Amino acid sequence: MDMDRKLAILADAAKYDASCASSGTDARHSGDGRGLGSTEGMGICHSYAHDGRCISLLKILLTNACAFDCLYCVNRSSSNVERARFSVREVVALTLEFYRRNYIEGLFLSSGIIRSPDYTMEQVVRVARALREDHGFKGYIHLKTIPDADEALIAEAGLYADRLSINVELPSESSLRALAPEKDVRAIRRTMGKLRLKLDEAKAEPRAPRFAPAGQSTQMIVGVDGASDRDILGASANLYGAYRLKRVYYSAFSPIPDASAALPLAAPPLVREHRLYQADWLMRFYGFEVREIAETADGMLPLEMDPKLAWALRHRDAFPVDLNRAPREILLRVPGLGKTAVERLIASRRHRTVRAADLRQLRVPVARVLPFVVLADHHPAGVLDSEGLQATLAPAPRQLSLGL
């Protein structure tokens, strides 16, 4: 099989993995004439660094052949798809060639399980080792870690990779047992635990070898089982707390060819995936707990509005908030106020009283904020009690007209 065909198959097979963001690593470059690549430049898979820069990654599988038969996976062993496999040398050559053409700034490499977890992990590590040691590649590398692979292989992977990840894929052990019986949730958790220990050691000891400076991440598939949003967010909160993950990624299930009868016939609405990301952000940066975000009877996030606005409308008794007096943790709960706006607001009110006109200078959605706040020259009066507030702030979608 020629390289073009291999690339078409193995790049397409990798598209289902969403956990390819490239944020949080250390800064490296080859501006001094030594080595190749950078984690600092501007850019195919597009990811974003923690400071907002776009980074392009070559996103491929080493092979889409797999010994496992996970029902939800298009690359499962029983799937009737064309198979391909790169050699280590081919992946290295592709990465370097794409970098020299300015197509990419890094590599995201995953793989189906071939022969054994150890053999697969060894092949993945060989790619990263060759790029770093043989070619001086200093761009971003994200490697998928194979659960239950030898600890020495995982430790070596962290020496070359910027980020390591292991996909838990489903929020509950029962779902994983039903849909992916060959996967062992305990093995996944063990590997995550080992990674956390290695990451903690590298941070605690300044002289310790560099180890995956961008940390570890994981992914969960949304809508393939009966898990509610509360179940999914609860599993994420547990993972963040137990293993200090950098990110949990959410991927809406995509129906696959020749699917099992155990799988849903249709994909969940993509907006559900979007709401989960918003809720995840509220947990990590805004002080919300899962029970607050998904407190509906069925545990599902409303699709028609973002989870922060939904919480505020359910808890109107917590408002209005005085923007000139409220502490930071309360300001973060006001719909329309993001972290940056809150920091600017707190800095501004140290010097003068904040008024309604000042909100525009903070670049916040004024119409969304005003019903929930008190200012020196503004009080929402009975707006919070209005039955039409939700319709005003979260209007129903409307089909656009062509104007003919």
FENCOR-V336890 format. One record per residue. N is the residue number from 1. RES is the residue in one small letter. PSI is psi in radians with two decimals (* if undefined). Layout:
n,res,psi
N,RES,PSI
N,RES,PSI
This chain:
n,res,psi
1,m,2.32
2,d,2.89
3,m,-0.66
4,d,-0.75
5,r,-0.72
6,k,-0.79
7,l,-0.71
8,a,-0.75
9,i,-0.82
10,l,-0.37
11,a,-0.70
12,d,-0.68
13,a,-0.40
14,a,-0.14
15,k,-0.33
16,y,-0.20
17,d,2.01
18,a,-0.17
19,s,1.02
20,c,0.30
21,a,2.60
22,s,0.61
23,s,2.73
24,g,-0.07
25,t,3.11
26,d,2.79
27,a,2.23
28,r,2.60
29,h,2.92
30,s,0.49
31,g,-0.31
32,d,0.11
33,g,-0.03
34,r,2.26
35,g,-2.91
36,l,2.38
37,g,3.10
38,s,2.68
39,t,0.15
40,e,-0.28
41,g,3.13
42,m,2.47
43,g,*
44,i,2.39
45,c,2.17
46,h,2.16
47,s,2.97
48,y,2.35
49,a,2.96
50,h,-0.39
51,d,0.20
52,g,-0.08
53,r,2.52
54,c,2.28
55,i,2.25
56,s,2.29
57,l,2.43
58,l,2.02
59,k,1.88
60,i,2.87
61,l,2.55
62,l,-0.71
63,t,2.62
64,n,0.11
65,a,2.47
66,c,2.42
67,a,-0.32
68,f,2.71
69,d,0.96
70,c,2.17
71,l,-0.56
72,y,-0.02
73,c,2.25
74,v,-0.36
75,n,0.22
76,r,2.77
77,s,-0.53
78,s,0.04
79,s,2.46
80,n,1.18
81,v,2.72
82,e,2.31
83,r,2.63
84,a,2.83
85,r,2.30
86,f,2.59
87,s,2.87
88,v,-0.76
89,r,-0.66
90,e,-0.73
91,v,-0.74
92,v,-0.81
93,a,-0.75
94,l,-0.81
95,t,-0.80
96,l,-0.72
97,e,-0.74
98,f,-0.61
99,y,-0.79
100,r,-0.48
101,r,0.04
102,n,0.47
103,y,-0.59
104,i,2.91
105,e,0.10
106,g,-3.07
107,l,2.35
108,f,1.98
109,l,2.17
110,s,-3.11
111,s,2.64
112,g,2.85
113,i,2.04
114,i,2.37
115,r,-1.15
116,s,2.84
117,p,-0.71
118,d,-0.78
119,y,-0.77
120,t,-0.80
121,m,-0.65
122,e,-0.72
123,q,-0.74
124,v,-0.77
125,v,-0.65
126,r,-0.66
127,v,-0.89
128,a,-0.70
129,r,-0.75
130,a,-0.74
131,l,-0.82
132,r,-0.88
133,e,-0.68
134,d,-0.50
135,h,0.02
136,g,0.53
137,f,2.17
138,k,0.17
139,g,-3.09
140,y,2.38
141,i,2.18
142,h,2.13
143,l,2.41
144,k,2.24
145,t,2.38
146,i,2.05
147,p,2.46
148,d,0.17
149,a,2.76
150,d,2.42
151,e,-0.58
152,a,-0.61
153,l,-0.70
154,i,-0.71
155,a,-0.68
156,e,-0.67
157,a,-0.70
158,g,-0.35
159,l,-0.47
160,y,-0.50
161,a,2.64
162,d,-0.66
163,r,2.52
164,l,2.58
165,s,2.64
166,i,2.20
167,n,2.12
168,v,-0.50
169,e,-0.76
170,l,2.55
171,p,-0.27
172,s,2.64
173,e,-0.63
174,s,-0.69
175,s,-0.74
176,l,-0.67
177,r,-0.63
178,a,-0.67
179,l,-0.35
180,a,1.17
181,p,-0.37
182,e,-0.21
183,k,2.49
184,d,1.92
185,v,-0.53
186,r,-0.65
187,a,-0.70
188,i,-0.81
189,r,-0.66
190,r,-0.78
191,t,-0.71
192,m,-0.72
193,g,-0.73
194,k,-0.70
195,l,-0.73
196,r,-0.76
197,l,-0.74
198,k,-0.73
199,l,-0.73
200,d,-0.71
201,e,-0.73
202,a,-0.60
203,k,-0.60
204,a,-0.50
205,e,1.85
206,p,-0.50
207,r,0.00
208,a,2.63
209,p,2.58
210,r,2.34
211,f,1.93
212,a,1.17
213,p,-0.37
214,a,0.13
215,g,-2.78
216,q,2.70
217,s,3.06
218,t,3.07
219,q,2.52
220,m,2.44
221,i,2.32
222,v,2.24
223,g,0.16
224,v,-0.36
225,d,-2.94
226,g,0.24
227,a,2.36
228,s,2.96
229,d,-0.59
230,r,-0.69
231,d,-0.78
232,i,-0.81
233,l,-0.61
234,g,-0.74
235,a,-0.69
236,s,-0.77
237,a,-0.68
238,n,-0.73
239,l,-0.74
240,y,-0.76
241,g,-0.72
242,a,-0.59
243,y,0.07
244,r,0.79
245,l,2.58
246,k,-0.72
247,r,2.56
248,v,2.21
249,y,2.56
250,y,2.24
251,s,2.02
252,a,2.31
253,f,2.36
254,s,2.14
255,p,2.47
256,i,2.77
257,p,2.59
258,d,0.78
259,a,2.69
260,s,2.64
261,a,-0.25
262,a,-0.19
263,l,2.66
264,p,2.66
265,l,-0.44
266,a,2.69
267,a,2.61
268,p,2.78
269,p,2.39
270,l,-0.45
271,v,-0.42
272,r,-0.76
273,e,-0.76
274,h,-0.77
275,r,-0.62
276,l,-0.68
277,y,-0.72
278,q,-0.74
279,a,-0.69
280,d,-0.71
281,w,-0.71
282,l,-0.66
283,m,-0.74
284,r,-0.58
285,f,-0.16
286,y,0.06
287,g,0.22
288,f,2.61
289,e,2.78
290,v,-0.75
291,r,-0.45
292,e,-0.72
293,i,-0.76
294,a,1.09
295,e,0.23
296,t,2.85
297,a,-0.67
298,d,0.00
299,g,0.26
300,m,2.50
301,l,2.43
302,p,2.39
303,l,-0.39
304,e,-0.15
305,m,2.79
306,d,2.69
307,p,-0.46
308,k,-0.77
309,l,-0.70
310,a,-0.73
311,w,-0.76
312,a,-0.69
313,l,-0.49
314,r,-0.37
315,h,0.98
316,r,-0.38
317,d,-0.27
318,a,-0.07
319,f,2.86
320,p,2.73
321,v,2.31
322,d,1.92
323,l,-0.30
324,n,-0.13
325,r,-0.49
326,a,2.51
327,p,2.90
328,r,-0.77
329,e,-0.49
330,i,-0.69
331,l,-0.61
332,l,-0.25
333,r,-0.04
334,v,2.14
335,p,2.34
336,g,-0.25
337,l,1.99
338,g,3.12
339,k,-0.78
340,t,-0.76
341,a,-0.68
342,v,-0.74
343,e,-0.72
344,r,-0.67
345,l,-0.80
346,i,-0.72
347,a,-0.69
348,s,-0.72
349,r,-0.16
350,r,-0.41
351,h,-0.44
352,r,2.89
353,t,2.29
354,v,2.33
355,r,2.99
356,a,-0.69
357,a,-0.46
358,d,-0.41
359,l,-0.60
360,r,-0.62
361,q,-0.41
362,l,-0.10
363,r,0.84
364,v,2.75
365,p,1.64
366,v,-0.76
367,a,-0.53
368,r,-0.60
369,v,-0.76
370,l,-0.68
371,p,-0.28
372,f,0.09
373,v,2.77
374,v,2.35
375,l,3.03
376,a,-0.57
377,d,0.40
378,h,2.37
379,h,2.31
380,p,-0.12
381,a,-2.18
382,g,0.22
383,v,-0.68
384,l,-0.44
385,d,-0.06
386,s,2.35
387,e,-0.37
388,g,0.10
389,l,-0.76
390,q,-0.75
391,a,-0.56
392,t,-0.75
393,l,-0.46
394,a,1.21
395,p,2.65
396,a,2.55
397,p,2.54
398,r,2.33
399,q,2.23
400,l,2.58
401,s,2.58
402,l,-0.19
403,g,0.45
404,l,*
